[in-house]
């Protein structure tokens, strides 16, 4: 019998019985089964099964909660005395008054793609975050992965897609924009824990699991908080492509004595498998960070991002549907009309390699646009053949939430 079937069997017994002796027997059976899962490394998954099983709410009336406590005792030799919300409140209070933070992490993503992109079948890519507040209150921060860099030096913010694509904007005390808000939540640890505290309070601790665990000989409090993907997935194209568009569990590791957050993980649930997509490897509170960390030496011959401008014939482009805009964009590529191309491309120029790759392409098909998840624009299916005979079939992302109110290309090339 599979472990899930065994758990359902135990819960069924508890849900229909109010006899103490019967419940005691159920507890013993369940404890034995959980002890087996501990030996095979499956105890965490078994706990998830118990907490999500539809019978649990009935079994709770038959002392299943007592069973959970007893089994926790068997597992860990000690029982957490705080609920999830209580622990988060303690963790917020436990944070030291620090003026700087340095976080090293790794994430399943593409080195030069969007900061928040995840791909479950990719290897891990290193991520590094810094934030510093000097004595006068000036804030500086930086987020970096191999192919992308975002840095705010106190005076301005610079976004770099390596080697030479940049965008500059004004200073901001918060890490936001450039598809980087997700990392902004992580580096502001206090706000991260406070937001989780509010979420857990609102959901009444449902979907949260708190346990003791000994890691490398040290006692930890481990908190799991479950989240459901945001957005509409009638078309599931972006499901599991970003943290917010996935069903996932955030796992926080606190020192059991001090309640200080020491590590943080995210596991995505696909229904078929659980995949670790993000984990911190180091969190330093109040380290000495040299100001040179926030100095960026820009490469020569940079190409700059630019917001879409209102064109002399802007009305023509405003009237285009997502499919018409995608068609006009690819026709510009086919004709090597780079002036027209730039009306849909949010850059100051076209890189030579882009011209080589897209120039003279042959359009095979342009499909019907669709929406997915929380993306504010549309995805337009396309297929084309390049000059060298390579066939490319994918979805072009277009959006018009800009001052010019016309569709521009946002990704998918």
Secondary structure as GFF3:
##gff-version 3
##sequence-region A 1 413
A	DSSP	alpha_helix	3	16	.	.	.	ID=ss1
A	DSSP	alpha_helix	20	40	.	.	.	ID=ss2
A	DSSP	alpha_helix	43	52	.	.	.	ID=ss3
A	DSSP	alpha_helix	56	59	.	.	.	ID=ss4
A	DSSP	three_ten_helix	60	62	.	.	.	ID=ss5
A	DSSP	alpha_helix	64	76	.	.	.	ID=ss6
A	DSSP	alpha_helix	84	94	.	.	.	ID=ss7
A	DSSP	beta_strand	100	108	.	.	.	ID=ss8
A	DSSP	beta_strand	124	133	.	.	.	ID=ss9
A	DSSP	beta_strand	139	145	.	.	.	ID=ss10
A	DSSP	beta_strand	148	152	.	.	.	ID=ss11
A	DSSP	beta_strand	156	161	.	.	.	ID=ss12
A	DSSP	beta_strand	165	170	.	.	.	ID=ss13
A	DSSP	alpha_helix	181	187	.	.	.	ID=ss14
A	DSSP	alpha_helix	189	203	.	.	.	ID=ss15
A	DSSP	beta_strand	208	215	.	.	.	ID=ss16
A	DSSP	beta_strand	218	227	.	.	.	ID=ss17
A	DSSP	beta_strand	248	255	.	.	.	ID=ss18
A	DSSP	beta_strand	261	269	.	.	.	ID=ss19
A	DSSP	beta_strand	274	285	.	.	.	ID=ss20
A	DSSP	three_ten_helix	291	294	.	.	.	ID=ss21
A	DSSP	beta_strand	303	304	.	.	.	ID=ss22
A	DSSP	alpha_helix	314	318	.	.	.	ID=ss23
A	DSSP	alpha_helix	322	334	.	.	.	ID=ss24
A	DSSP	alpha_helix	338	341	.	.	.	ID=ss25
A	DSSP	alpha_helix	352	358	.	.	.	ID=ss26
A	DSSP	beta_strand	362	366	.	.	.	ID=ss27
A	DSSP	beta_strand	378	385	.	.	.	ID=ss28
A	DSSP	beta_strand	391	399	.	.	.	ID=ss29
A	DSSP	beta_strand	408	411	.	.	.	ID=ss30
###
